[in-house]
Every structure is written in structure tokens, then in C-alpha cells.
Amino acid sequence: MRLAFVVDPLPSLKAYKDTSIALMRAAQAAGHAVWAVQQSAIHWSALHGVCAEAVHLEMLADDDDWFIEVDRHVVALRDFAAVLMRKDPPFDAEYVTSTWLLERAEAEGARVFNRPRALRDHSEKLSVAEFSQFAVPGVVARLPALIQAFVDLERDTIIKPLDGMGGSEVFRVRHDDPNRNVIIETLTHHGARTIMAQRYIPEISDGDKRILIVGGEVVPYCLARIPKPGETRGNLAVGGRGVARELSARDREIATTLAPVLAARGLFFVGLDVIGDWLTEINITSPTCIVEIAEQTGFDAAELFVVALERECAAAA
């Protein structure tokens, strides 16, 4: 198969830990042709439909020099066996526009994973509200008074924007924090931006667990991202330490409940965030942690991804 991966600029990817590169390497190892596409290159014309300049890559094992460019030309997205949307947030107007273009490509015959409509319809933060039996208590609002009331109720909270990633703009705010007003004013842009506040979960000290779901199948290991000393956030991007673990009974209960629901909506690759016994986020844009899990457990979720993708494409053919 010929596969197109929509990713961030290739020089920005860190091959020693990047999940997209792990997926591309696994696809090539399975005999598939790997192509890379930049979000900015996706376009539509009445004559040709949805196309993009695509770069044919030969994947290498060297993490410093991890690819060779074999070819480059404009390709209609419907001509690929699958298009893998792996562009990192921010989830902004350009990201939404990309989902519109990819949805048009679907109408022309392209197979896109995760499905564009699902990417657009599922907020990675707010979507936990659908699964209230697992979701950590929280509130989503733009009015500072509503956020303030939640802080007063819970006494210890986490406050974050709806469109961030990697721990960006995530604050721990206690009821007696002298900076709580300015933090809430800043994050809400004085009531102009909707944000999320959640109860602080002390079990974060034991890790913010990333649980992966591939094609409706739950990966049996998670990566617990443990905050560095003096830090509240476990995100690897801000210095968290990743420790792979088998899923707990609660982890598996959450994941197996959500997996068929999300898969039915076209969410092929999902990363659940669980702290303690609480679901905190449902990551669908560019889930990560495949590399760390493989290195520590030997379980190759990238290979699982490729096999599941082959199955999906064969079923749709």
C-alpha cells in the first residue's frame, strides 16, 4: 500500500521518540510505501480535487539521519491507500480547515485515519464529559466567576485551555493561591476564551497514564508519565519520566468501555489519559508513547497499528 502521513515539518520530528516516525518505520517494514505530507500543502481545485505535495521517504534506522527523500510530487489524496492525519495541535482555524479538506478527500474516495469529522467533533478535553462515570469532576466555562466557584468548591484544581498539548498553559490553582485571579483572567482572556478546570488528583505523583487504543483494540501496557520533582505536570514535553506498566483493572475498564464507541466513530488511534482512577483527556489528534512502551516492554504497538490499518483498508476495498 501507499500511505500518506500528514505530520509536522520533518526536521522538527525527534526520531528517537516520535510516534509518527515509529508508525512510518513499521509501515515500511511491512512492505508499504511511506509518503509525508505537510498540512500547508493540502489543497483543493475543481480540476483535480483534494491534493497535496507529497514526499516519498525511505525510512532509516539512524535516529539522527532517519530518512532519505526518494521522490516528491503533487498527488491526489484519493490515490493513497490511506491518509494518516498526525498533525500536532494547536486545534485552530487552520486545523479545522484541514479537516474540511480531508473530509472532501473522503468524499472523493480517500480513506483518512482518524476520520476528519471525528477529529473536528471531539474536543480532546471536553469529550470526557460524555463518559461521566469515569471523568474527573470538572467544569468547562469562559466566565471567570464560574471557574472561581469551582476552585472554591474543590479547593485544589488543575486549570487548562481546551486547545493545548504537552502540558502547555496547565496550572495548578488552590483556593488560597494569591495568583488565582490573574491565572483565571489570563487563561480565559478576561472571559473571552472557554477553558477547563478539573479537580486536582494527588495520584499524579504516581503518573499520568497514557493508554492507547488501536483500531478498537486496547494496548495492554500504558505509559505512566511521572512529574519531575517540584512539577505538577507529567507530560514528557515538560520533563516527565515515562514508565511503562501493565494496565490496572480500572484502566482496562475505562479503555474497553470507550474503545468500541470511539472506533465506531472513526477514531482509529486514540490515547486516553488516566490519573489514578479518573479519565482526564481523550487524545485523538496525534497520540504518542508508542516508542517508550516498545522500548520498555517489547510490545510493538506500531506493528499492531499497521496490521489494523491493513485490515481496515482491505475491508473497505
N, C-alpha and C positions, 0 to 999 in steps of 0.2 A: 504494500500500500504506500501511497504518497501522502505524508502527513504534514500539515502546516501548523506550527506553533506560534501563536501571537504572544510575543514576550517583550519585555523591556529591552532597550538597546543592548546588544550583545556584549560590548566592552564593560557594561555595568554589572554583569552577572558574575557571581563568585562560584566557580565550578566546584570547589571543594565542598560546598554545602547546598548548592542551588537545586531545588526540586525539579524545576523545568529542565535543567541540563540532565539530571538523572533520568527523567522520562524520555528525553531525546536519545540518550545513550542506550536505554533499554529498547526503544523502538528500533534503532539501527541494529542492535544485536539480534533482534527478532527478524531482520531482513527487510525492514521498511525504510523508505527514503524520507529523510528529515529535512524540512524546509522551515525557515524562520521568517516571520512577518512582523513588521513594526505597526503599531496601532495607527500611526500617522499615514501609513502607506495604503490603508484600506479606503477604497473609493468606489463610487457607482457612476456608471454612464448608461444612457439609454441604449447605446450600441452594444456594449459588452457586459452589462450587468455589474455585479459587485466583484471587484478585482483588487489585487494588491501586488506590489513588487515583492517578490519572494526570493530568499537566498537559500540555495541548496547547500547543506552543510555535510561535511564528513566529520563525524564526531571522533575525537581523540581521547586517550586515557589521561593525558597530561593536564593537570588542573591549571597550570599556568598558560598553556597554549592548547586550548581544548577543542578547537575546530579549524577546519580548512574550508574556505569558500570554494565550492565546486562550480556553481553557476548562479546567475541572477537574471531574472526577467519577470515581467508582469504576467500574473496567472489569474484566471477566474477562480474564485474560491470553490465553486461547484466542481471544479476539476480535481480537487483533492479528495482522497477517501474520507478524511476527517480534518476538521479545523479545531484546534485546541486553544481556547481563549484563556491565556495565562498572564494577562497584563495586570500588574500590581495596581492597587488604588493609588491616587485618590479616586473615589467614585464621584466624578464631577460631570459637567455637561458633556465633555468630550468622551468620557466613558459611556454615558448614556447614548450618545450619537453612534458610538461603535456598536452598541447592542442593536440599534435600529438597522445599521448596515448589515450586521451579521444575520439579523432576522430576515432581511430582504434576501441575503445569500441563501438562507434556508429555503425560502420560497422558490428559489431557482434550482434547488436540488442539493445544496451543501448540507453536510452533517456537522453540526457545531456542538462542542462539549466544553463547558456546561452550556445549556441552551440559553440563547440570548434573552428570551423573555424571562426565564427563571433568574438569570443574573440581575435583570432590571427590577424584578418584582420582590426579591428577597433582600432586605437590608440585613447585613451581617450582624448588626447589633439588635435591631428591633424584632427580627424574626423569632427570637427566643420567646416572645410573648405568645406565640401560637402553642408553645409547649409549656404551659404554665405549671404543669405538675412537676417539671424539672427545673424551671427557670429560677434564678436567684431573684429575690424581691427587688424591684426597681421601679423607676419612673422615667418616662420619656416626655420631655416638655421643652418649650422655649421660654416660658415666663419664669424669671428668676425666683419669684415667690413660691412657685410650685417645687422647684429644686430645693429651695431653702427649707420648705416644710418637710421634705423627705429627709434632709440632713438632720433636722431637729428630731424626727421620728426615729431614725436608725442610729443616730449618734456617731457612726463611723461608716463612711461611704467611699465609693470609687465613682469619679465623675469623668466622662469622656465624650468626645464628639462621635457622631454617627458614621463619619466617613474616613476615619483614620486607620492606621495599621502600624504594626511593630511597636506598640506602646506609645505612639505619638500623642501628646497632649492629654495623657491619662494622669489624673490627680487623685491622691487620697485626701479626703477632706473630712475632718472630725467636726463635731458640733461646736467645739470651743476653739477651732483654728482661727487665729486672728486674720488670716488671709482668705477666709471662705468667701466673703463678699466679692472681693476683686477676682478670685478664681472663677466664680459663677458668672460674674459680669463679663469677664473676658471670654469664657467659653461660649456663652450664649450671645455674644456680641450685643450685650445690653438688651436681650430679649428678641433679637433678630434671627438667631440660629437655634434649631432644636438640638438638644443633647440628651445623653442618657446618664442617670445616676443609679447605682446599684449598691446594695448592702456590701460592706467590706467583709470578705470571708477570710478569717485567720488562717485557714488551711493553705493559703497561698504560700506560706513558708515551706510547705511540702511539695509545691509545684503547681503550675498552671498546666493542666494536662491537655495535649493535642491528640485527639482521637480521629483517625482517618477512616473515611468510608469511600470505597471504590466500586462503582457500578452496583451499588446496593449491598456490597459485602463489607463487613466491618473488619478492619485490620486488627489482629489480636494483640498488638502492642501499641502503647501510646508513648508520647514523649512528654515527660514532666519537666517543665521549664522552671527552674528554681531561681528565685531572685538572688542577686548578689547581696552581700551584707549592706544594710542601710537602704535597700531599694525595695519598693512595693511591687514593681512590675517584674514578671518573669520572662518577658519577651527576650528571645535570643538577640534581637537587634539592639537591646539596651544592656547587654551583658549577662543575661540569664544563662544558667548552666543546664543543658539538656541531659536528662537521664531517662533512658528507655525502660518501660515497665510493662508487665502483662496487665491487661485490663482488669479492674476490680469488678465485682458483681454489679455495683451501681453503674460503673462506666458502661458495662455491656448492656444493662437495662436501658440506659439512655440511648445508646447508639443503635441497638437493634429496634427500638421503637421508632426512631427517626429515619433510619436507613430506607425502608420501603416507601415512606411518604415522600422523602426528598428525591429518591431515584425516579419515582413516577412523574415528577415534575421536570425531569431532565437535568437534575443536578447529579452529574456523573461522579464528580470528585469533590468531596466535602471534608472540611476539618472542623470538628467540634471542639470547643474549649470548655473544659470542666475543671472547676476548682472545688476540692472536697467532694461533696455530693451534688453540686449545683452546676447546671448548664449556664454559661455566661455569654457565649457567642456561637454563631454558626457561620464559618468561613467558607465562601464559595468562589471568590474571585481568583485567588492563586494560593490554595492551601500548600503548606510546606511541612517539613520534618521527615520526609521520606529518607533522606540521606542519613540522618542521625540514627533513626530506628534501624536501618540496614546495617550500619557500622557496629552497633551495639548488640544486636540480636541475631543478625544474619537473615532476617525476614525481608525479602525484596518486594516492597510494595510497588516499586516501579515496574517490575515484571508483571505483577498482578494487574496493574493499570493497563499495560499493553495487551495482555490476554483478554481482559474485559472489553477493551476497545475493539479488538479484533472480533469478538463475539457480537458486539453491538453493530458493527459495520456489516458483518455477514448477515445478521438478522434483517437489516434494513435494505440489503441489496436485492 
